[in-house]
Amino acid sequence: MRIGIVGAGHAGIEAAQAARQAGAEVSIFSAEAVLPYFRPRLVSVAMGQVAPEAITMHPASWYEARGMRLQLAAPVSDLDVAGRALVAGGVREAFDTLILACGALPICPRLSDAGGVPPIGTLWSMAEALAIRTQLPTIRRVVVIGGAALGVESALRAREQQLDVVLIERLTRLFPLLLGEDAAGVVQRQMEERGVTVRTGQTVVAVTASAGGGRLVHLSDGSRLEADLVLSCIGAAPNLTLARQAGLPVARGIMADPCLQAAPGIFVAGDACQVGDRPARGAVREAAAQGRLAGQNAVAAIAGGALQPFAFSVVPMTVRCGGVEVNAAGSPAGAGVAEQRLDDGANPACFRALTRQVAGGRVAGVQMVGTREGFDALLADLGR
């Protein structure tokens, strides 16, 4: 049994381990030149808090001991669905089944300066993290675009390096998809207490070169910010390039059945996977779980066994950085959803609340700042 895996993120490595444990020969194709790593920790590498090797998933010997063929700097350029084959580095290889764990690509505002050089950077690969890390001695002012998890952590990590940091969020509050106004206000106050300037309700309309060799960030209210580094942290989109080229069905992700199969012998897992109306949610835990099942199902498909469906569960978001802690899941208050605060508000550094659907009273969301008290129990009630 030979299984080819495209992508070496959390989904890809878990798929490889599951397939190898089931007796398959496994080949992993990674576009990056470094050993697979924990992507959520790239920020701490970029900002100089930890060494690059500290976020590696496993040493090279781990793959060798398990008989896994790990190919680095081997981006897959072509995919043959009918032949269950791929091309990497100009070499075509056929497999009994394939697992697409292509991940996601960062979203960046489409702006360019007069010289045609992209003025905004992203933080989605080890190469990008190392480039920022190398530039740190020359960086004093940072503008972070995006007020969700990656943006908040990037801003706080940069402040730990005593950099001047401004965070821009186009909506009226931080974590707009998870936190209500009050919870987001607590987070914003905590960030401002730590020296981060937060500008909500603003968008970046242009970035130009400044006289001193840095950047001028032009905001929608007409103001300008000077920066040595402008970082886009506004999210990511599934990497659908290969799937589109190969003619696989795509929507917001690569369309797969409940058993994560997009076509006979072609399985999908992680940030690029969409099952029905459930696109990927960018969560490590879900990507890893899908990877494990994709590996097991890929082996079962070869052996003629039964395929198992993926069981979706609640995906919480947690940020702990620089003394700021946020735990949240589900929906904030909005149309048909009301917020119920659970604490007495006596501690300005903490906030605990849940949201309920007005019709029926079902729990729609949980949000906590500065605490995790009772979070898991409330999480278990989400949707009930």
C-alpha positions in Angstrom: 0.0 0.0 0.0 1.5 3.3 -1.1 0.0 6.6 0.1 1.1 10.1 -1.1 0.4 13.0 1.2 0.5 16.6 -0.1 1.3 19.0 2.7 3.3 18.6 6.0 1.2 20.6 8.4 -0.7 19.2 11.3 -3.2 17.4 9.0 -0.5 15.9 6.8 1.7 14.6 9.6 -1.2 13.1 11.5 -2.4 11.4 8.3 1.1 10.0 7.7 1.4 8.6 11.2 -2.1 7.0 11.0 -1.4 5.5 7.6 2.0 4.2 8.6 0.7 2.6 11.8 -1.8 0.8 9.6 1.0 -0.6 7.5 1.1 1.7 4.5 4.2 3.1 2.8 4.0 6.8 3.2 5.5 9.7 1.2 5.0 13.3 2.5 5.6 16.2 0.1 6.3 19.6 1.7 6.8 22.8 -0.1 8.9 24.2 2.7 12.6 23.4 3.1 12.5 22.9 6.9 11.2 20.1 9.0 7.4 20.2 9.7 6.6 22.6 12.6 3.8 24.0 14.7 2.6 26.8 12.6 0.7 28.7 15.4 4.1 29.3 17.1 5.6 31.1 14.1 4.9 34.4 15.7 7.2 33.7 18.6 10.0 32.7 16.2 9.5 35.9 14.1 9.6 38.1 17.2 12.7 36.4 18.6 11.2 34.7 21.7 12.0 31.1 20.7 14.5 29.4 18.3 13.2 28.0 15.0 14.0 24.5 16.1 11.9 24.8 19.2 8.7 24.7 17.2 9.6 21.6 15.1 7.1 18.8 15.4 9.6 16.0 15.2 13.3 15.6 14.5 14.4 14.0 11.2 15.2 10.8 13.0 11.5 10.4 14.0 10.4 10.1 10.3 13.3 7.8 9.5 12.6 5.5 12.5 9.0 5.1 11.3 9.9 4.5 7.7 8.2 7.7 6.5 9.6 9.3 3.3 9.6 13.0 4.0 10.5 15.2 0.9 11.3 18.8 1.8 11.3 21.7 -0.7 9.2 19.5 -2.9 6.1 21.5 -3.9 3.6 19.5 -5.9 3.0 21.1 -9.3 0.5 18.8 -10.8 -2.2 16.3 -9.7 -3.7 13.4 -11.7 -6.9 12.4 -10.0 -7.7 9.5 -12.2 -4.2 8.1 -12.0 -3.8 9.0 -8.4 -0.4 10.5 -9.2 1.4 13.7 -8.6 4.4 15.6 -9.9 6.9 17.1 -7.5 10.3 18.5 -8.6 9.5 17.4 -12.2 9.1 13.7 -11.1 5.8 11.9 -11.5 4.8 9.3 -8.8 1.7 7.2 -8.6 0.1 6.0 -5.4 -2.7 3.7 -4.3 -4.4 6.7 -2.6 -3.6 10.4 -2.1 -4.3 12.7 0.8 -4.5 16.4 0.1 -3.5 18.4 3.2 -2.6 21.5 1.2 -3.4 23.9 4.1 -4.3 27.5 3.6 -2.6 30.7 2.2 -2.5 34.0 4.0 -4.8 36.8 2.9 -3.1 40.1 2.2 -4.5 43.4 1.1 -3.7 44.0 -2.6 -1.5 47.1 -2.3 1.9 47.9 -3.8 4.2 50.8 -3.5 5.7 52.9 -6.4 8.4 50.3 -7.0 6.0 47.4 -7.3 7.3 45.8 -4.1 4.6 44.4 -1.9 4.6 46.8 1.1 2.7 44.4 3.5 4.2 41.2 4.8 2.6 38.0 6.0 3.6 35.5 8.7 2.6 32.1 7.4 5.9 30.3 6.7 9.2 29.6 8.4 10.9 31.6 5.7 8.7 34.7 6.4 9.3 34.3 10.2 13.0 34.0 9.8 13.1 37.1 7.5 11.3 39.2 10.2 13.6 37.7 12.9 16.7 38.8 10.9 15.3 42.3 10.4 14.4 42.8 14.1 17.4 44.9 15.0 16.3 47.4 12.4 12.6 47.4 13.3 11.2 50.0 15.8 7.7 50.6 14.6 5.2 47.8 13.6 1.7 48.1 12.2 -0.4 44.9 12.5 -3.5 44.6 10.3 -6.2 42.3 11.8 -7.7 42.1 15.3 -8.3 38.4 15.7 -6.0 35.7 17.1 -2.9 36.1 14.9 -3.0 39.9 14.9 -3.5 40.1 18.6 -0.6 37.7 19.4 1.7 39.4 16.8 1.0 42.8 18.4 1.7 41.5 21.9 4.8 39.6 20.9 6.2 42.7 19.2 5.5 44.7 22.3 7.5 42.1 24.3 10.4 43.2 22.1 9.8 46.8 23.2 8.6 47.8 19.6 6.1 50.5 19.0 3.0 48.7 17.8 -0.3 49.8 16.3 -3.0 47.2 15.6 -5.7 48.0 13.0 -9.1 46.3 12.9 -11.6 47.3 10.3 -14.6 46.4 12.4 -15.5 48.1 15.6 -14.0 45.6 18.1 -11.3 43.0 18.4 -12.2 39.3 17.8 -15.4 40.5 16.1 -16.6 37.0 15.2 -16.2 35.6 18.7 -16.5 38.3 21.3 -19.2 40.9 22.1 -18.5 44.6 22.7 -17.8 44.2 26.5 -15.5 41.2 26.2 -13.6 42.8 23.3 -13.3 46.0 25.3 -11.6 44.2 28.1 -9.1 42.7 25.7 -8.5 46.1 24.1 -7.9 47.7 27.5 -5.4 45.0 28.4 -3.5 45.4 25.2 -3.4 49.2 25.6 -2.1 48.8 29.1 0.7 46.8 27.6 1.6 49.5 25.2 -0.3 48.4 22.0 -2.2 51.2 20.3 -5.5 49.8 19.0 -7.4 51.4 16.1 -10.7 49.9 15.4 -13.2 50.9 12.7 -10.3 51.6 10.3 -9.0 50.1 7.1 -5.6 50.4 5.4 -6.2 52.2 2.0 -2.5 52.5 0.9 1.0 51.9 2.0 3.8 54.0 0.5 7.5 54.5 1.0 8.5 57.0 3.6 11.4 59.4 3.3 13.4 57.5 5.9 13.2 54.2 4.0 10.3 52.8 6.0 6.6 52.8 5.2 3.7 55.2 5.5 0.4 53.4 6.3 -2.6 55.4 5.1 -5.8 54.8 7.0 -9.4 55.3 5.9 -9.8 58.3 8.3 -7.1 60.1 6.5 -4.4 59.6 9.2 -1.0 58.1 8.4 1.3 55.8 10.5 5.0 55.4 10.1 6.2 51.8 10.2 9.3 49.7 9.6 7.2 46.5 9.3 3.6 46.2 8.2 2.1 42.8 8.9 -1.1 41.4 7.5 -2.9 39.1 10.0 -6.4 39.3 8.5 -6.8 35.5 7.9 -6.2 32.8 5.4 -8.0 31.1 2.6 -7.8 27.4 1.7 -5.1 26.5 -0.8 -7.2 25.3 -3.8 -4.6 25.6 -6.5 -4.0 21.9 -7.1 -7.6 20.9 -6.7 -8.7 23.4 -9.3 -6.0 22.4 -11.7 -7.0 18.7 -11.3 -10.7 19.4 -11.7 -11.8 18.4 -8.2 -15.0 20.1 -6.9 -14.2 23.2 -4.8 -16.3 25.8 -3.0 -14.8 27.5 0.0 -12.6 24.4 0.3 -12.1 21.1 -1.6 -15.4 19.4 -1.4 -15.3 16.0 0.3 -17.9 13.5 1.5 -18.4 12.8 5.2 -15.5 10.3 5.0 -13.2 13.1 3.7 -13.1 11.6 0.2 -13.2 14.1 -2.7 -12.9 11.5 -5.4 -12.2 7.8 -5.5 -8.9 7.3 -3.7 -8.4 11.0 -3.1 -8.9 12.2 0.5 -8.7 15.7 2.0 -7.9 16.9 5.5 -7.2 20.2 7.3 -7.6 23.8 6.2 -8.4 22.9 2.6 -11.2 20.5 3.4 -14.9 21.2 3.2 -17.6 18.7 4.1 -21.0 19.8 2.9 -21.6 23.3 4.2 -18.8 22.9 6.7 -15.6 24.6 5.5 -12.4 24.3 7.5 -12.2 26.4 10.6 -8.4 26.9 10.7 -8.1 25.0 14.0 -5.1 22.8 14.7 -7.1 20.3 16.7 -9.6 19.8 13.9 -6.9 19.6 11.2 -5.1 16.9 13.2 -8.2 14.9 13.8 -9.1 15.1 10.1 -5.6 14.0 9.2 -5.8 11.0 11.4 -9.1 9.9 9.9 -7.9 10.6 6.3 -4.9 8.4 6.9 -7.1 5.6 8.3 -9.6 5.9 5.5 -7.0 6.0 2.8 -5.7 2.6 4.0 -9.2 1.2 4.3 -10.0 2.3 0.8 -7.0 0.3 -0.5 -7.9 -2.7 1.5 -11.6 -2.6 0.6 -12.6 -1.8 4.2 -15.4 0.5 5.4 -14.7 4.2 5.5 -15.6 6.1 8.7 -17.2 9.6 8.7 -15.6 12.5 10.4 -17.3 13.7 13.6 -17.3 17.4 13.9 -17.1 19.0 17.3 -16.9 22.5 18.8 -13.6 24.3 18.0 -12.6 26.8 20.7 -10.1 29.6 20.2 -7.5 30.3 22.9 -4.9 33.1 23.0 -2.5 33.3 25.8 0.3 35.9 25.3 1.9 38.7 27.2 -0.5 38.4 30.2 -3.6 38.5 28.0 -5.8 35.4 27.9 -8.9 34.9 25.6 -11.0 31.7 25.4 -14.0 31.7 23.1 -16.2 29.6 20.9 -19.4 30.0 19.0 -21.2 33.2 18.2 -21.3 36.6 20.0 -24.6 38.5 20.6 -26.4 39.6 17.5 -29.6 39.0 15.5 -31.6 36.5 17.5 -28.7 35.9 20.0 -28.5 37.5 23.5 -25.6 37.8 25.9 -25.7 36.6 29.5 -22.8 37.8 31.7 -21.7 35.2 34.2 -19.5 37.2 36.5 -20.3 40.3 38.6 -17.8 42.6 36.8 -15.9 43.3 40.0 -12.6 42.3 38.4 -11.9 44.6 35.4 -9.3 42.2 34.0 -11.8 39.3 33.7 -15.0 38.7 31.8 -17.2 35.6 31.6 -20.3 35.3 29.5 -22.3 33.0 27.3 -24.7 33.8 24.5 -28.1 32.1 24.0 -30.5 32.0 21.1 -33.5 34.1 22.0 -35.8 31.5 20.5 -35.4 28.3 22.5 -32.5 29.5 24.8 -29.9 27.2 23.3 -26.3 28.1 24.1 -24.8 29.8 21.1 -21.4 30.9 22.3 -19.0 31.2 25.3 -16.5 34.0 25.8 -14.0 34.5 28.5 -11.2 37.0 29.0 -8.5 36.7 31.7 -9.9 33.4 33.0 -10.9 29.9 31.9 -13.2 29.3 34.9 -15.9 26.9 33.8 -15.1 27.2 30.2 -14.9 23.5 29.3 -18.2 22.8 31.0 -19.9 25.6 29.2 -18.3 24.5 25.9 -20.0 21.1 26.4 -23.4 22.8 26.4 -22.8 24.7 23.2 -25.7 24.1 20.8 -27.8 22.5 23.5 
